[in-house]
Amino acid sequence: MNETSLFTGESDDGTFVPFTDILFNALLGFAVMLFIAFALIKPDDKVGNINVKAEFLITVTWPDNLADDIDTYVRDPQDNIVWYNTLDRGFLHLDRDDRGEYLDQVMVNGETVTFPLNQETVTLRGIIPGEYTVNVYNFLNPSNVPVPVSVKVEKLNPTVKVIYYQSMNLNGVGDEKTAIRFTLDSEGNVSNLNDIQDSLVEAVRAPK
């Protein structure tokens, strides 16, 4: 059946394409080309996106703004020990030797700014089956009071899980405590948690 054209008022036999259909098809084609163009754009590399491989994270903290210097010692099953004088051994890495307030101050616009956090971290970047030992040691005690020290051990893969968290006091210069000893199998499963004391300070000072 013939219909009346919107533009001429005359009968349309079906061969006339309304202007709105042409406009719609043009816009659709433009949208498709725009989508393809965006799909071909390579996104910029993300600045500061650092993916650090680690299996376990050991964190040692003591009160902020305290001048006392607490040191972390960690030993792996092959008797590799990381401490402030040896930051990397085997798969162990001590990220920073935090010396209390020392070197925690910087000048910003002519003013001294102090970073208050007292913290040391050790990462275990691969797994060697066997026993690991985590010790804390009071190297410097200008506060002349017992220092509460917190030790946390986290298993990072496949999801983060705290396997140990405890606080203890270090009572003056030279006080050393074994916070935790634990055993890993080849899959990173944790067992045999204990705090049997064993001096790692004596171990690193012993003649080789």
HELIX and SHEET records of a PDB file:
HELIX    1   1 PHE A   19  LEU A   40  1                                  22    
HELIX    2   2 LEU A  200  ARG A  205  1                                   6    
SHEET    1   A 2 GLU A   3  THR A   4  0                                        
SHEET    2   A 2 SER A  11  ASP A  12 -1                                        
SHEET    1   B 6 ASP A  88  ARG A  89  0                                        
SHEET    2   B 6 LEU A  92  LEU A  94 -1                                        
SHEET    3   B 6 ASN A 118  LEU A 124 -1                                        
SHEET    4   B 6 PHE A  56  TRP A  62 -1                                        
SHEET    5   B 6 VAL A 147  LYS A 155 -1                                        
SHEET    6   B 6 LYS A 161  LEU A 170 -1                                        
SHEET    1   C 5 ILE A  81  VAL A  82  0                                        
SHEET    2   C 5 ASP A  69  ARG A  75 -1                                        
SHEET    3   C 5 GLY A 130  LEU A 140 -1                                        
SHEET    4   C 5 GLU A 176  LEU A 184 -1                                        
SHEET    5   C 5 VAL A 190  ASN A 194 -1                                        
SHEET    1   D 2 GLN A 105  VAL A 108  0                                        
SHEET    2   D 2 GLU A 111  THR A 114 -1                                        
END                                                                             
